Amino acid sequence: MGKILLEGMEFFAYHGHFKEEQIIGTKFSVDLEIDFETEKAETSDHLHDTVNYQEVYQLVKREMEINSHLLEHVARRIIGSVRQEFPNVKNLKVKISKLNPPLGGKVKQVSCVLAE
């Protein structure tokens, strides 16, 4: 069993409850942790025997481009997309952080984490 981590993927997107967030947009950071059987890739040295993290990045990017009101909704879509494309994934954890959220004070980020 092995793990692939995609950390600190940055996107500009239009997620949020407030109308202004849907219009102005803001920066987000996404971290993904993927557990899967690595034994075949360890011996074959072939990309098709592993989880191609370039393809995973493109899946995340595509989901981040779809506006949502809640980070939970975006995280669930990311999990669904990764699982559909890579059925050999055993466990998956996604963390989405909204940087500098409009909370009426100085807050570095607010995050949502989903795992399954």
Backbone bond lengths (Angstrom), bond angles and torsions (degrees), N, CA, C in turn:
res aa  C-N    CA-C-N  psi(-1)  N-CA   C-N-CA  omega(-1)  CA-C   N-CA-C  phi
1 M - - - 1.454 - - 1.520 107.54 -
2 G 1.322 115.63 135.08 1.454 121.23 178.26 1.513 110.84 -132.40
3 K 1.308 114.69 -177.40 1.450 120.91 -174.65 1.518 109.02 -143.77
4 I 1.319 116.07 138.84 1.455 121.84 170.19 1.517 106.92 -116.68
5 L 1.314 116.34 132.52 1.461 122.48 177.49 1.518 108.78 -116.36
6 L 1.307 116.48 125.49 1.458 121.68 169.42 1.523 105.10 -109.84
7 E 1.313 116.28 111.63 1.458 120.38 -171.29 1.522 111.29 -119.00
8 G 1.315 114.88 138.01 1.457 120.69 173.73 1.515 114.98 71.54
9 M 1.334 117.32 30.22 1.464 119.01 174.12 1.527 107.20 -67.48
10 E 1.302 117.79 127.76 1.473 121.06 -176.63 1.525 110.70 -110.77
11 F 1.333 114.01 137.83 1.452 121.41 -179.54 1.515 109.76 -140.98
12 F 1.310 116.47 148.83 1.453 122.39 167.99 1.515 105.56 -102.22
13 A 1.340 116.44 123.25 1.464 119.17 -174.24 1.528 110.18 -146.59
14 Y 1.308 114.55 177.21 1.468 122.29 -172.39 1.521 111.37 -121.63
15 H 1.333 116.83 52.40 1.452 121.88 179.14 1.521 109.41 -99.84
16 G 1.319 115.97 138.38 1.460 119.68 175.16 1.515 111.78 156.84
17 H 1.304 114.60 157.55 1.457 121.83 -179.45 1.526 112.06 -72.49
18 F 1.328 116.11 -38.47 1.461 120.09 -174.76 1.527 111.64 -79.51
19 K 1.312 115.65 143.40 1.459 121.97 -178.77 1.534 111.06 -55.31
20 E 1.334 116.10 -40.03 1.471 120.89 -179.62 1.523 111.31 -59.51
21 E 1.331 116.44 -38.52 1.467 120.37 -179.81 1.530 110.63 -65.34
22 Q 1.326 115.94 -34.68 1.461 121.36 -179.94 1.538 111.27 -73.14
23 I 1.346 116.59 -21.36 1.469 121.35 -178.63 1.533 111.37 -97.48
24 I 1.325 115.91 -48.90 1.470 121.23 -174.22 1.527 111.85 -81.64
25 G 1.330 116.50 -39.45 1.459 120.88 -177.97 1.512 112.64 77.78
26 T 1.307 116.16 172.05 1.457 122.13 178.69 1.524 109.62 -160.63
27 K 1.322 115.88 177.83 1.464 121.41 -179.59 1.527 110.40 -90.02
28 F 1.330 114.38 144.31 1.450 122.24 177.89 1.518 109.15 -131.65
29 S 1.316 115.28 153.23 1.454 122.29 173.60 1.523 107.43 -122.94
30 V 1.331 116.95 138.27 1.457 121.61 -179.54 1.528 108.73 -127.50
31 D 1.332 114.99 132.34 1.463 122.43 173.89 1.518 107.40 -119.05
32 L 1.317 116.10 139.87 1.459 121.28 -178.66 1.512 108.78 -133.28
33 E 1.324 116.27 133.77 1.456 122.93 177.16 1.525 107.69 -121.90
34 I 1.323 116.65 122.15 1.460 122.80 -174.09 1.524 109.51 -123.47
35 D 1.344 116.67 120.61 1.463 122.17 175.37 1.525 108.79 -102.11
36 F 1.319 116.57 134.24 1.460 120.80 179.50 1.523 109.70 -160.39
37 E 1.328 115.59 164.65 1.460 120.91 177.57 1.529 109.06 -72.81
38 T 1.314 116.36 121.94 1.465 121.66 -176.38 1.526 113.66 -106.00
39 E 1.319 116.72 -3.48 1.466 120.65 -172.36 1.531 113.09 -53.16
40 K 1.330 117.64 -46.04 1.468 120.52 -177.86 1.534 110.82 -63.73
41 A 1.322 117.16 -45.25 1.472 120.91 179.41 1.523 111.99 -65.76
42 E 1.330 116.58 -33.17 1.462 120.57 179.79 1.528 111.71 -61.52
43 T 1.311 116.17 -32.59 1.468 118.92 -178.21 1.520 113.48 -99.26
44 S 1.340 117.36 -31.07 1.471 119.71 -175.82 1.525 113.50 -83.62
45 D 1.319 116.99 -31.75 1.468 122.58 -175.79 1.528 111.64 62.62
46 H 1.355 117.12 30.28 1.461 122.59 178.83 1.520 110.80 -111.39
47 L 1.306 116.22 135.75 1.458 122.24 -178.43 1.525 112.50 -60.38
48 H 1.335 117.50 -35.39 1.467 119.32 -177.97 1.531 112.74 -70.20
49 D 1.337 118.18 -6.61 1.465 122.10 178.24 1.525 112.77 -97.54
50 T 1.308 117.01 8.54 1.461 120.96 -178.93 1.523 109.40 -132.98
51 V 1.305 115.86 -177.01 1.465 121.52 172.40 1.524 106.26 -90.61
52 N 1.306 116.17 113.77 1.463 121.97 -177.46 1.532 108.92 -74.12
53 Y 1.329 116.54 106.21 1.465 119.18 -174.52 1.522 113.08 -70.98
54 Q 1.315 119.05 -18.12 1.460 120.31 172.35 1.535 109.67 -67.48
55 E 1.328 116.40 -42.06 1.467 120.25 176.49 1.528 111.21 -66.59
56 V 1.325 116.88 -38.05 1.466 120.65 177.42 1.531 109.64 -61.62
57 Y 1.325 116.60 -45.03 1.468 120.02 178.06 1.531 110.67 -56.58
58 Q 1.323 117.00 -44.68 1.464 120.50 -179.49 1.528 111.54 -63.76
59 L 1.335 117.73 -36.28 1.465 121.00 175.45 1.524 110.84 -63.03
60 V 1.327 116.26 -45.82 1.471 120.90 179.33 1.525 109.92 -62.25
61 K 1.312 116.68 -46.09 1.473 121.44 179.47 1.520 110.97 -57.30
62 R 1.319 116.33 -44.90 1.466 121.28 -179.38 1.539 110.92 -61.88
63 E 1.319 117.60 -43.04 1.468 121.02 179.54 1.530 111.30 -69.37
64 M 1.314 117.23 -34.78 1.471 120.44 179.38 1.529 111.27 -68.35
65 E 1.322 117.78 -22.82 1.465 121.65 179.84 1.531 112.89 -78.41
66 I 1.334 117.61 -10.90 1.465 121.96 179.05 1.530 108.49 -93.95
67 N 1.329 117.03 116.84 1.466 121.34 -178.03 1.522 111.69 -61.36
68 S 1.326 115.28 139.39 1.458 122.32 176.57 1.523 108.84 -142.76
69 H 1.316 115.43 155.53 1.465 120.35 176.10 1.525 111.42 -81.59
70 L 1.337 117.51 -30.07 1.464 120.80 -173.77 1.524 112.02 -124.29
71 L 1.334 115.61 141.07 1.462 120.93 176.14 1.531 110.64 -64.35
72 E 1.323 116.44 -31.49 1.464 120.32 178.12 1.529 111.05 -59.69
73 H 1.310 115.92 -38.98 1.463 121.31 179.87 1.524 110.87 -66.37
74 V 1.307 116.43 -43.16 1.473 120.84 178.61 1.527 109.77 -64.39
75 A 1.322 117.17 -44.99 1.464 121.42 -179.73 1.524 111.08 -60.38
76 R 1.334 117.50 -42.43 1.466 120.92 179.16 1.529 111.24 -63.87
77 R 1.332 116.94 -39.19 1.465 119.96 178.11 1.531 110.85 -65.24
78 I 1.324 116.64 -40.15 1.466 120.48 178.53 1.522 109.75 -61.89
79 I 1.320 117.34 -46.57 1.467 121.01 178.84 1.528 110.14 -59.04
80 G 1.319 116.59 -45.88 1.468 120.15 179.55 1.515 112.97 -60.89
81 S 1.324 116.92 -42.52 1.475 121.12 -179.80 1.524 111.79 -65.52
82 V 1.330 116.61 -43.69 1.469 119.73 -179.83 1.527 109.77 -65.48
83 R 1.315 116.85 -43.87 1.473 120.02 -179.52 1.533 111.74 -64.25
84 Q 1.324 116.88 -37.07 1.465 120.12 179.55 1.530 110.93 -67.06
85 E 1.322 116.44 -41.85 1.465 120.83 -177.27 1.532 112.56 -78.34
86 F 1.337 116.41 -31.89 1.466 121.63 -176.18 1.532 109.63 -128.69
87 P 1.328 117.45 79.43 1.466 120.32 -176.90 1.535 114.06 -66.03
88 N 1.329 117.59 -13.29 1.464 120.69 179.07 1.529 112.98 -80.68
89 V 1.337 118.08 -1.47 1.468 121.48 177.94 1.526 108.45 -69.21
90 K 1.332 116.35 128.40 1.466 121.74 -179.89 1.525 111.01 -86.39
91 N 1.319 116.59 -54.50 1.468 122.62 -179.65 1.516 108.66 -130.68
92 L 1.322 114.37 151.11 1.457 120.00 -175.24 1.524 108.34 -146.35
93 K 1.315 115.86 134.79 1.464 120.84 176.62 1.522 108.24 -134.10
94 V 1.327 116.32 131.56 1.461 121.12 178.48 1.523 108.60 -124.96
95 K 1.319 114.70 137.17 1.467 121.85 175.55 1.524 107.41 -124.59
96 I 1.332 116.00 121.73 1.459 121.13 176.47 1.518 107.70 -113.69
97 S 1.327 116.18 128.00 1.457 121.76 179.55 1.515 110.33 -118.76
98 K 1.326 115.61 129.57 1.464 121.39 172.78 1.525 105.97 -91.96
99 L 1.327 116.28 119.51 1.459 121.05 -177.21 1.529 110.17 -84.18
100 N 1.310 116.13 137.05 1.468 122.82 -179.87 1.540 111.86 51.42
101 P 1.329 118.23 58.20 1.464 120.59 -177.43 1.532 111.54 -67.72
102 P 1.337 117.21 149.19 1.464 121.11 -178.58 1.532 111.41 -79.30
103 L 1.331 116.24 80.68 1.459 120.73 -177.06 1.526 113.10 -109.70
104 G 1.313 117.67 5.94 1.456 120.70 179.50 1.519 113.75 86.71
105 G 1.308 117.50 10.39 1.460 122.63 178.07 1.515 109.24 -163.33
106 K 1.326 115.67 178.89 1.464 120.41 -177.78 1.535 109.60 -79.92
107 V 1.315 115.72 113.63 1.461 122.92 177.22 1.531 107.05 -136.12
108 K 1.312 117.01 124.08 1.467 121.45 -178.25 1.531 111.58 -61.47
109 Q 1.329 116.62 -48.75 1.450 119.87 -178.69 1.522 109.70 -165.49
110 V 1.318 114.27 159.02 1.453 122.06 170.62 1.524 105.72 -125.43
111 S 1.339 116.41 138.87 1.465 119.86 -171.56 1.526 111.73 -129.42
112 C 1.312 114.18 154.70 1.459 123.27 173.29 1.517 106.63 -126.94
113 V 1.328 117.11 132.39 1.457 122.16 178.57 1.522 108.67 -122.58
114 L 1.326 116.62 127.65 1.458 122.82 172.64 1.521 108.14 -123.62
115 A 1.322 116.08 140.83 1.464 120.63 179.14 1.516 108.94 -140.30
116 E 1.305 114.93 147.70 1.468 120.32 172.54 1.502 109.82 -155.83
